[in-house]
Amino acid sequence: MASEPKVTKLTTEKAAAEKIPAETAPPVEKTAKAALAPVPAPAKAATKTIDTSAAQTRTAMEKSMDQATRTAEGFYKATEEAVEFGRGNIEAITKATQTYVTGLQDLSKQAFAVLQALNEQAVANAKALATVKSLKEAAELQTSFAKSQLEKSLTEATKLNEAAFKLAEQSSAPIAARMTLAMEKLARPAALV
């Protein structure tokens, strides 16, 4: 008859805790020997797989962190460029506004000078009309007055229009330059992170 395993108190307590009949519970000596026995091949393979998986996971995490860092740096650089571009836009608008206001003041002065000259000529013609002796002379004086006023008005209006167009070009130049720069930036392919 084969020797039966010794049933010890520890084996019996373990069997009672796990609700295993004491006769079928493994003896303590066999359990201890099994724990100290060499690891079987499947267990070694599982350990190797776990170690390999851990290394792969670590490598993947490092790559992910590296990619995240490069992406964050790219976003930071793009944000800096956007802020700088916005600052340039504000400077261009400020310069355009200053140019426009200064030019508008100059145009206003020119227009006022034209109106003042036309008024002075009208006063001089009115005085001349007061000294005429005949109706024919008055009609000739009035015709020459109207003709000279019209010629002077057209000449001065042309000068004012040219000055206004020049002012529009000068005041819009900084904004046009910014628009050109924006189009150039949009035309360039985005830098890959």
C-alpha positions as CSV (number, residue, x, y, z in Angstrom):
1,M,0.0,0.0,0.0
2,A,1.3,3.4,-0.8
3,S,2.2,5.6,2.0
4,E,-0.4,8.1,2.8
5,P,0.5,11.7,3.3
6,K,0.7,12.9,6.8
7,V,-2.1,15.0,7.8
8,T,-0.9,17.7,10.1
9,K,-2.6,20.3,12.0
10,L,-1.6,23.1,9.5
11,T,-2.9,21.1,6.6
12,T,-6.1,20.4,8.5
13,E,-6.5,24.2,9.3
14,K,-5.8,25.1,5.7
15,A,-8.3,22.6,4.5
16,A,-10.9,23.9,7.0
17,A,-10.3,27.5,5.9
18,E,-10.7,26.6,2.2
19,K,-13.4,24.1,2.9
20,I,-11.4,21.3,1.5
21,P,-11.6,17.9,3.1
22,A,-8.5,17.3,5.2
23,E,-7.8,14.0,3.4
24,T,-7.4,15.8,0.0
25,A,-5.5,18.9,1.2
26,P,-1.9,18.9,0.0
27,P,0.6,18.3,2.8
28,V,2.7,21.2,3.9
29,E,6.0,19.6,3.0
30,K,4.9,19.1,-0.6
31,T,3.7,22.7,-0.9
32,A,7.0,24.0,0.4
33,K,8.9,21.8,-1.9
34,A,6.8,23.0,-4.9
35,A,7.5,26.6,-4.0
36,L,11.2,26.0,-4.0
37,A,11.3,23.8,-7.0
38,P,12.7,25.1,-10.3
39,V,10.4,27.2,-12.4
40,P,8.8,25.3,-15.2
41,A,9.4,26.4,-18.9
42,P,5.9,27.9,-19.3
43,A,6.4,30.1,-16.3
44,K,9.8,31.2,-17.6
45,A,8.2,32.1,-20.9
46,A,5.4,34.0,-19.1
47,T,8.1,35.9,-17.1
48,K,10.0,36.7,-20.2
49,T,6.8,37.9,-22.0
50,I,6.0,40.1,-19.0
51,D,9.5,41.6,-19.0
52,T,9.4,42.1,-22.8
53,S,6.0,43.7,-22.5
54,A,7.2,46.0,-19.8
55,A,10.2,47.0,-21.9
56,Q,8.0,47.6,-24.9
57,T,5.6,49.6,-22.8
58,R,8.4,51.7,-21.4
59,T,9.8,52.3,-24.9
60,A,6.3,53.2,-26.2
61,M,5.8,55.6,-23.3
62,E,9.1,57.3,-23.9
63,K,8.3,57.7,-27.6
64,S,4.9,59.1,-26.7
65,M,6.4,61.5,-24.2
66,D,9.0,62.6,-26.7
67,Q,6.3,63.1,-29.4
68,A,4.1,65.0,-26.8
69,T,7.1,67.2,-25.9
70,R,7.8,68.0,-29.6
71,T,4.1,68.7,-30.2
72,A,4.0,71.0,-27.2
73,E,7.1,72.8,-28.4
74,G,5.5,73.2,-31.8
75,F,2.4,74.6,-30.3
76,Y,4.4,77.0,-28.2
77,K,6.4,78.1,-31.2
78,A,3.2,78.6,-33.3
79,T,1.6,80.6,-30.4
80,E,4.7,82.8,-30.2
81,E,4.6,83.3,-34.0
82,A,0.8,84.1,-33.9
83,V,1.4,86.6,-31.0
84,E,4.2,88.3,-33.0
85,F,2.1,88.4,-36.1
86,G,-0.8,89.9,-34.2
87,R,1.6,92.5,-32.7
88,G,2.8,93.4,-36.3
89,N,-0.8,93.7,-37.4
90,I,-1.6,96.1,-34.6
91,E,1.5,98.2,-35.4
92,A,0.5,98.3,-39.1
93,I,-3.0,99.5,-38.2
94,T,-1.6,102.1,-35.8
95,K,0.8,103.4,-38.5
96,A,-2.0,103.4,-41.1
97,T,-4.3,105.3,-38.8
98,Q,-1.6,107.9,-37.9
99,T,-0.8,108.4,-41.6
100,Y,-4.5,108.7,-42.4
101,V,-5.2,111.2,-39.7
102,T,-2.1,113.3,-40.5
103,G,-3.0,113.2,-44.2
104,L,-6.7,114.1,-43.5
105,Q,-5.5,117.1,-41.6
106,D,-3.3,118.2,-44.5
107,L,-6.2,117.7,-46.9
108,S,-8.5,119.7,-44.7
109,K,-6.0,122.5,-44.7
110,Q,-5.7,122.4,-48.5
111,A,-9.4,122.4,-48.9
112,F,-9.8,125.3,-46.5
113,A,-7.1,127.3,-48.4
114,V,-8.9,126.6,-51.7
115,L,-12.3,127.8,-50.3
116,Q,-10.6,130.8,-48.8
117,A,-9.0,131.7,-52.1
118,L,-12.3,131.2,-53.9
119,N,-14.1,133.5,-51.4
120,E,-11.4,136.1,-51.7
121,Q,-11.9,136.0,-55.5
122,A,-15.6,136.3,-55.1
123,V,-15.2,139.3,-52.8
124,A,-12.9,140.9,-55.3
125,N,-15.3,140.3,-58.1
126,A,-18.2,141.7,-56.1
127,K,-16.2,144.8,-55.5
128,A,-15.5,145.0,-59.2
129,L,-19.2,144.6,-60.0
130,A,-20.0,147.5,-57.7
131,T,-17.9,149.8,-59.9
132,V,-19.3,148.9,-63.3
133,K,-21.1,151.6,-65.2
134,S,-23.2,149.4,-67.6
135,L,-25.2,146.2,-67.7
136,K,-23.0,144.9,-70.5
137,E,-19.9,145.5,-68.5
138,A,-21.5,143.7,-65.5
139,A,-22.4,140.7,-67.7
140,E,-18.9,140.4,-69.1
141,L,-17.4,140.7,-65.6
142,Q,-19.8,138.1,-64.2
143,T,-19.0,135.7,-67.1
144,S,-15.2,136.1,-66.6
145,F,-15.8,135.7,-62.9
146,A,-17.8,132.4,-63.3
147,K,-15.3,131.1,-65.9
148,S,-12.3,131.7,-63.6
149,Q,-14.1,130.3,-60.6
150,L,-15.0,127.2,-62.5
151,E,-11.4,126.7,-63.8
152,K,-9.9,127.3,-60.4
153,S,-12.4,125.0,-58.8
154,L,-11.7,122.2,-61.3
155,T,-7.9,122.6,-60.9
156,E,-8.1,122.6,-57.1
157,A,-10.6,119.7,-57.0
158,T,-8.2,117.7,-59.2
159,K,-5.3,118.5,-56.8
160,L,-7.4,117.5,-53.8
161,N,-8.5,114.2,-55.5
162,E,-4.8,113.4,-56.3
163,A,-3.9,114.2,-52.7
164,A,-6.8,112.0,-51.4
165,F,-5.7,109.1,-53.6
166,K,-2.1,109.5,-52.5
167,L,-3.3,109.6,-48.8
168,A,-5.3,106.4,-49.4
169,E,-2.3,104.6,-50.8
170,Q,0.0,105.8,-48.0
171,S,-2.4,104.9,-45.2
172,S,-3.3,101.5,-46.6
173,A,0.3,100.5,-47.4
174,P,1.1,99.1,-44.0
175,I,-2.1,97.0,-44.0
176,A,-1.4,95.8,-47.5
177,A,2.1,94.8,-46.5
178,R,0.6,92.8,-43.6
179,M,-1.9,91.1,-45.9
180,T,0.9,90.1,-48.3
181,L,2.8,88.7,-45.4
182,A,-0.3,86.8,-44.2
183,M,-0.8,85.3,-47.7
184,E,2.9,84.3,-47.9
185,K,2.5,82.5,-44.5
186,L,-0.6,80.7,-45.6
187,A,1.0,79.7,-48.9
188,R,3.9,78.0,-47.1
189,P,3.3,74.4,-46.0
190,A,2.9,74.0,-42.3
191,A,6.1,72.8,-40.6
192,L,5.7,69.2,-39.5
193,V,6.2,68.7,-35.8
